Amino acid sequence: MALHASDRDAALKARRAWERGDWDLLVEAVHPDVEWIDQSRIEARRSLRGLDQLRAAYRTWVGTWSSYEAGHGEIFDLGGGRFYVPTWERGRGKGSGVEVERIGAAVFEVSDGRVVRMQTFGDRAEARAAAGLPPEMD
């Protein structure tokens, strides 16, 4: 399947907005009823829907850190409006002062130029399996 620039751009815009904490940019990139399946949490998988839940979760997450930064690697087109994005995050806990670094990945589903579903993973092997990619990729 050919790469659709608007779909890829939407996935990239959503990821960059998350990394920068740019809510206005994120709202441009995602559908108002976006679904976020967060499988990166140690204690439990969670599923959120809509901008209000997404914003609350983001504020809670970023609020736990005295410093926080995030980035991503090359975006892979999976076809059908799906994209695999290797990610990383690091921060220093507000209360503990402990530095944490996490390598993960996300799978974005895009329709009509907006992200309609995001899955985030704390483990790239799990993300690759969910995306139907070979285990040795990245």
C-alpha positions in Angstrom: 0.0 0.0 0.0 1.3 3.5 -0.8 2.2 5.8 1.9 -0.4 8.5 2.4 1.4 11.7 3.4 -1.6 13.1 5.3 -2.0 9.9 7.3 1.8 9.7 8.1 1.8 13.4 8.9 -1.1 12.9 11.4 0.7 10.1 13.2 3.9 12.2 13.3 2.1 15.3 14.4 0.4 13.4 17.3 3.6 11.9 18.5 5.5 15.2 18.3 2.7 17.0 20.1 2.8 14.4 22.9 6.6 14.8 23.2 6.4 18.6 23.4 3.3 18.8 25.6 1.6 20.8 22.8 -2.1 20.2 23.4 -3.3 22.4 20.6 -1.2 20.5 18.1 -2.4 17.2 19.5 -6.0 18.3 19.1 -5.3 19.0 15.4 -3.9 15.6 14.9 -6.4 13.3 16.7 -10.1 12.6 16.2 -12.2 14.1 19.0 -13.3 10.5 19.9 -9.8 9.1 19.8 -9.2 5.8 21.6 -6.0 5.3 23.5 -5.1 1.8 24.7 -2.2 2.2 27.1 -0.4 -1.1 27.4 2.8 0.5 28.8 1.6 0.6 32.4 3.2 -1.9 34.8 0.1 -2.3 36.9 -2.6 -2.6 34.3 -3.7 -2.0 30.7 -6.1 0.9 30.4 -8.3 2.2 27.6 -9.3 5.8 27.3 -11.6 7.5 24.9 -11.9 11.1 23.8 -9.9 14.3 24.3 -10.9 14.9 27.9 -9.7 11.5 29.1 -6.5 11.8 27.0 -5.8 15.3 28.4 -6.3 14.1 32.0 -4.1 11.1 31.6 -1.3 13.2 30.0 -1.5 15.8 32.7 -1.3 13.1 35.4 1.6 11.4 33.7 3.7 14.5 33.1 2.8 15.8 36.5 4.7 13.0 38.2 8.0 14.2 36.8 10.2 17.1 37.8 11.8 16.8 34.4 10.5 14.8 31.4 11.4 14.4 27.8 10.3 12.0 25.1 11.2 11.2 21.5 10.7 8.7 18.7 12.5 6.9 15.9 11.6 6.2 12.3 7.9 5.8 11.6 7.0 2.6 9.7 4.0 2.5 7.5 2.1 -0.7 8.2 -0.5 -0.1 5.5 -4.2 0.6 5.9 -3.6 3.8 7.8 -1.6 2.1 10.6 1.9 3.2 11.7 4.5 1.8 14.1 6.6 4.3 16.0 9.5 3.3 18.3 9.5 5.7 21.3 11.6 6.6 24.3 10.9 8.6 27.5 13.0 9.7 30.4 12.3 11.7 33.5 13.1 12.4 37.1 10.4 11.6 39.6 9.1 14.6 41.5 8.9 12.8 44.8 11.7 10.3 44.6 14.2 12.2 42.5 14.9 8.9 40.7 15.8 9.0 37.0 13.8 6.7 34.8 14.2 5.8 31.1 11.8 3.7 29.2 12.0 2.4 25.6 8.7 1.6 24.1 6.6 1.9 20.9 3.2 3.1 19.7 0.9 2.0 16.9 -1.3 4.7 15.4 -4.4 4.2 13.3 -5.3 7.1 11.1 -8.5 7.8 9.2 -9.2 10.9 7.1 -5.9 12.5 8.2 -6.6 12.2 12.0 -5.5 9.6 14.5 -8.5 7.6 15.6 -6.7 5.0 17.8 -3.3 4.8 19.6 -1.8 1.9 21.3 1.2 2.5 23.5 3.6 -0.2 24.7 6.3 -0.3 27.3 8.0 -3.2 25.4 8.9 -2.9 21.7 8.7 -6.7 21.1 5.1 -6.7 22.3 4.4 -3.7 20.1 6.0 -5.3 17.1 3.9 -8.4 17.6 0.7 -6.4 17.9 1.7 -4.5 14.7 2.5 -7.8 12.9 6.2 -6.9 12.5 9.2 -9.2 12.7 10.7 -9.4 16.2 14.2 -8.3 15.1 13.0 -4.9 13.8 14.2 -1.5 15.3 
